[in-house]
Structure formats: structure tokens, C-alpha cells
Amino acid sequence: MKRIAILGSTGSIGTQTLEIVRNNGGELEVEALAASSNVALMEEQIREFHPRTVVMWSEEAAKELRIRVADCKVQVLQGMDGLLEIAVMPLVQVLVTAIVGMIGIRPTIAAIKAGKDIALANKETLVCAGHIIMPLARECGVSILPVDSEHSAIFQSLNGEPRERISRILLTASGGPFRGKTRDQLEQIKPEDALKHPNWNMGRKITIDSSTLVNKGLEVMEAKWLFDVEPSRIQVVVHPQSIIHSMVEFIDGAVIAQLGVPDMKLPIQYALTYPDRTEMRGNRVDFFDLGSVTFEKPDMETFQGLKLAYRALELGGSMPTVYNAANERAVALFLERRIGYLRIPELIQSCMEHHTMVEEPDVEQILAAEQSVYDYIGELV
């Protein structure tokens, strides 16, 4: 039996992780859960999975939850102190970091120092702090197991091959709902249009990020740290069918790919059961029904978020943090209908041009860079 804790248990990745626990016949046990403010769903999860400890980010949510689960044997904690406590719980073997935002960085560092393996779904951890996380994981002998479908595919395709044998990483992208459109056609895009992803069922922010290709830019940044490969050797390939989840080209010209239906439960389960594979019910790829797969170059002139990601990664230091924070705020403003769709990459570029870069930021400097971006966008919008 493997014991896990989940940061972000009420979100898209968190609820799918619990679905895997539910379907794995006692092979996985939930020791702790954490969420932001969804008290009703957290109560349901407590009553079904019986964690020892739960954390609510919001103090008000924690107070309400304590009242609602007073009949359960569960400890309810609050805020960052609570996240840090469950990150180092002695019985926990794997920490699933599905929480959104910078708040995932400190618990991840604490868990690594405590010898926990990390099932990584929090993008900010590597995008903003990869230069801290990966050396620390190597020092502590901890595995960073990717949960993103693309990074899981690369991890599976490598299958232990040393990085010296990698020629290129081929990171696939669906192209999102606006593949093939021009900038003029994107002028009038509304949130409800961008939230209609053709293949994947994801949370609101990541769905918007997928439509702008910013999500792919963030994945390029993650891949650089996860697989220790220079950005010039990470190529984004648009693959509209989302059957090939990513590929690795080796120095002898061989290309190994991981294929499967577009379902996040597969990479989540692989991260939780690694190095084993366990049976999972669900759809399988029907190659006769599929018929063919196609590939395209990404349009980085129309979707400039991807071009800016490569630029931020090239500059390094605190610039990826600025890229991530600017996008996060811009997407929130777009969802609130306060800015237009094409304003998202414009705000990212403006923040990058405005920022004074820190070469090797520590956690405090990363958080300060994030706040400076929020302040700057507050002045612009």
C-alpha cells in the first residue's frame, strides 16, 4: 500500500487523483488532503477517504469545515502552516502537488527535504523554482514524477535512458480551440469561446492557457528542468488529435512516443504507482477508428505567448516567474471580461520588459517578483 497526500484535492487533478484511489482496490491510501475554500466537497472527501489531516487555505473555510466534520476523526488545519505540516507527515510517501499557484513551492521543498516523492502537477514549482527544486531532489534522493500528460509521456519514453542520448524532446500540443485562426479573428474572442477545448477536460485557467499556447510555453520551461535539456532541444509539435502525448528523439535518430486517449487519469495513476503499472478501466485508442494523425508547426506569431515563453526561459533567473505571474493575472482579468483575449500576451510582454531580473532568485525573491508583476498590472489595468 502506498500512502499519499494531495494538495489541491477539490480541483480537477485532485478529484481525478481521488477517483484513481477509489478504483485501485486499497492499493492507495489518503493520509492528508488540502484545498482552498470548497468546504462542501472537502467534507465529502473526508467522509469517503478518511484522511488523518486536512488543510483549508481560507481561515473561514477551516472554521466552517471543523463544524461540519466534528463527528469525524480528522484534524483540520489552515493556511501555509497547515500545508507545510502535511507535506512532512511521517506516513506520507508521495505528495501530489495539484494546488494552483506559488503557494505550492514551499510545501514541495519541505516534502523533498523530508524524503517524500513528488507527483508534480503544480506548474509554478519548476517554472519559477526549477533551479532550486531539481538540485534539492537529487541531493535528497527524491523522485519528481510528472503528472502533466506531456511530461509523463516524455518520462515514459525515456524509460531510464541517460540525457546524453537525447537529441530532441518533441512536446506535442493540440493547438487548442483556435488553431489556424488569425490575430484578426481572435480580436472578438470571449471567455466562453476559449473555455471550449476540443480534446481535454481541464480547469478554467489551464483551458485558457491551452488556447493561447501559454500552457505549452510553461510546459517547455518544466521540461527543461525535469529532463535537463537545453530549450533549443525542446520542439513544440502541434498534433490536433492528442493521441501522441509527446516524443523523444535519440541521438541515433530513433523516436519513441507514448500514445493514449486524452485522459489525465493515466499520467496521474502512473505517477502514483511508478515504477509499476496497474490496470485502469476506460477507453483505449482505436487505431482503425482514428485513421490518421497529423502534425503542424505552432504559429508563434499569432500565438505569441509561446514565443515569449522561449524568451523568458532564455533569459532565465526571475523572468519565468514574471511570465507565469503576468499570465496568471491576465487570464483572471480576461475571465472577468476586463481585458480582451489578445491583451493576455501583450500584458506578459509588457511585464517582461518592465522587470529588473534577478539571476538566481531564492523563494523570497520569487514571491517578490510575482507581487511586483501584480502591482504593475494593477497600474496598467
Salt bridges, closest charged atoms under 4 A:
GLU19 OE2 - LYS265 NZ 3.99
GLU31 OE2 - ARG3 NE 3.30
GLU31 OE1 - ARG52 NE 2.64
GLU43 OE2 - ARG47 NE 3.10
GLU43 OE1 - ARG68 NE 2.76
GLU48 OE2 - ARG22 NE 2.62
GLU59 OE2 - LYS63 NZ 3.73
GLU64 OE2 - ARG68 NH1 2.96
ASP71 OD1 - ARG47 NH2 3.01
ASP148 OD2 - LYS123 NZ 2.64
ASP148 OD2 - HIS151 ND1 3.53
GLU150 OE2 - LYS216 NZ 2.94
GLU161 OE1 - ARG165 NH1 2.78
GLU192 OE1 - ARG337 NH2 2.72
ASP209 OD2 - LYS205 NZ 2.49
GLU219 OE2 - LYS123 NZ 3.88
GLU219 OE1 - LYS216 NZ 2.65
GLU222 OE1 - LYS123 NZ 3.15
ASP228 OD2 - ARG163 NE 3.16
GLU230 OE2 - ARG163 NH2 3.61
GLU230 OE1 - ARG233 NH1 2.64
GLU249 OE2 - ARG168 NH2 2.83
ASP263 OD1 - LYS265 NZ 3.28
GLU296 OE2 - ARG179 NH1 2.52
GLU301 OE2 - LYS307 NZ 2.58
GLU314 OE2 - ARG311 NH1 3.42
GLU336 OE1 - ARG338 NH1 3.50
GLU346 OE1 - ARG343 NH1 3.60
GLU364 OE2 - ARG106 NH2 2.38
